[in-house]
Amino acid sequence: MRLIKLNLESGIPAPDYGTGRYVRLMGGAGDFEIEVVYKEDTIRSGMLPGIGVDLSHPDTRERFTEIRIKSDTAQAVEVLITEWPTADNRQQGGVNILSNGGLVGHPERELTNAAASIAANAARKKIYLSSPDSNAGAIWIGATAVNNGLPLEVGDVLLLDVEGKIDYIGSAGDKLHVCEVV
């Protein structure tokens, strides 16, 4: 999952931002056009801010290999690119009450080359995991070995609905930020 900040110029497509299956334009004003490139096909379409869309190939379900976004208005926007459908409550005007409880932050976790875990918590409704921009590489979530599990890339935030223990591993010296909704 990547959250990309773009400074769009009126009528000029933003450069390619990589691969994925799902895209959500987090906000913005005016009309947007998206160009999605696959191995052998290209699709162009309008796009509405705040709406997540499945942009995997309609016939083969393959991920897109390139994506370009164009706006009729010069503006700064955020684009969320993921491999799976995701909900994000930061869209303009959106309100989502997660619980009557609270948000519980935890001290920053410094990684070693060994696997570690976040303890199970029956009171936990959701948990946010964040990999700071200063990290050297991905943190592998749900894994006890590198290149297993789900990669939390540098600069990404992951929201999970899980009460159980969460294993993770990454490079020594990297950090993991944790916040629970209880």
N, C-alpha and C positions, 0 to 999 in steps of 0.2 A: 504494500500500500504506500502510495506517495501522495503528498499534498504539495502541489506545485504552485508557486506564486508567479503570475504572469502580468506584465505591463503591456497590454495590447494597444497597438496603434490602429486608428480607424482604417478599416479595409485591408489591413496587412496581416496575413496568417502568421501566428506565432510559430516558432520552430518546432520540430518534432520532439516529443517528450517521451518516447519509448513505447513499451509494449504493455498490454493488459487485456482485460475483458470488459470491465465496467468503468464508467466515467460519470462523475457528478461535477457540474459547474456550480460552485458554492454560492455564487451571487453574481450580481452585475445588472446592467440596464441595457435596453435596446435589443437589437437582433444579433444572434450569434449563428455562425455557420461552422460546422465541424467536417473535417475531411479525415476519413479513416482508411488506412492502407493495410491490406493483407498481402500474403505472398503473391497472389495473382490478380487481386481485385482492388478497386477503390470505391468507396461510398461517400457521397456528400449529402449532408442533411442540415436542416435547421436544428437548433438546440435551445431548450428553455433553462434559465438559471434555476438552481435548486432541485432539479429533477435528475435522479440517477438513471442511467441507461445501460443496458446490456449491449455492448458493441462487439461481442464475439461474432465471427462470421455467421450469417443467417443459415447457411447450408451445412458447413463443416464444424461449427462451434470453435474454430481455431481463434487464438488471440490475435488482436491487431498488431502490426509491426511498426506502424507509425500513426501519429495523431497530430493534427494541426487545427487550431481554433482561430477563427476570425470574428471580429466584432465590427459593427457599424459605428461604434463610439470608442474613442480612446479612453481606457480605464484600466485599473488594477483589479484582477480577479484571482480566485484560487480554484484550482482544478484537482479533484481527487481521482486518482487512477488506481484500481485494485484488480485483483484476480477473482473476486467474488462480490456478490451484492453486499452493500453496507449501508447502514443508516448513519447519518451525521446530523447532529442537531444544531450546527452552526449556521444554517442557511438563514437569510434575513427574515425576520418576523416569526421564526419558528420558536415554539416553546414546547418543551417536553419535560414534565416532572418525573424524575426517575424514582424518587422515594420520599418518604417522610423522615428518613434518617438523615445522614450527613455524608460529607465527603471526608475521607480519612487519608491524609498523605502519609507517606513512609519515608524514612531517610534514604538518600541516594544509595544504590547498591553498586559497589565496585566489583567488576567481574574478575575472575581468575581464569585459568585455562581449564578449571574443573567445573563440572555441572553443579548447579545450585537450584534452589526451589523457593517458591513463595508458598507459605503454609495454607492449608485449606481454611476456609472461614465460612461457616454456615450462615452467618449474618450478611455476607457479601452478596449484593445484587449484581454489581458489575465491577470490573477492574480495568483501569487504564494503565497501559504499559507504554513507555516512551523511551526512544533511543536518541540521545542528544546529538546535535550536529558535530560535536567534537569526537564522537566515536570513530574507530578505525574501520569497523565492518559491521555486518549484520549480527544481531543476537538471535539465536535459534530458540523459539518458544515451543514448549511441549516436547523438548528434546534433551537428551543427556549426551549427545554427540553432535559436533559441528556438521552442517549439511544435512541434518535430519530435522523434522518438525517444520514449523512455519517461520520464515525469516522476517524479523523486524528490522527493516533497513534503517540506516543512519538517517535521523531526522523524522522518522515516522512515529505515529501514535497508533496503538492497537487497543480497541475496546472489546472486552470479552465478557460474556455472561457465564460465569463459572464460579462455583463455590469450592471446588476441589483444589488440590495441590497443583501448582503450575511449575513444571521443570523448565530450566533455561540454561543456555551455555553461550559463551562468546569469547572474544579476545581479552586477554589479561589487560587490565587498565581501563577498559571500556566501562561505561556506566549504564544503569537501568533505573529509570524513574517509575515509581509505582504509586497509584492513588486508587483507593477503593470507594465505591458507593455502598453504604450500609443502611 
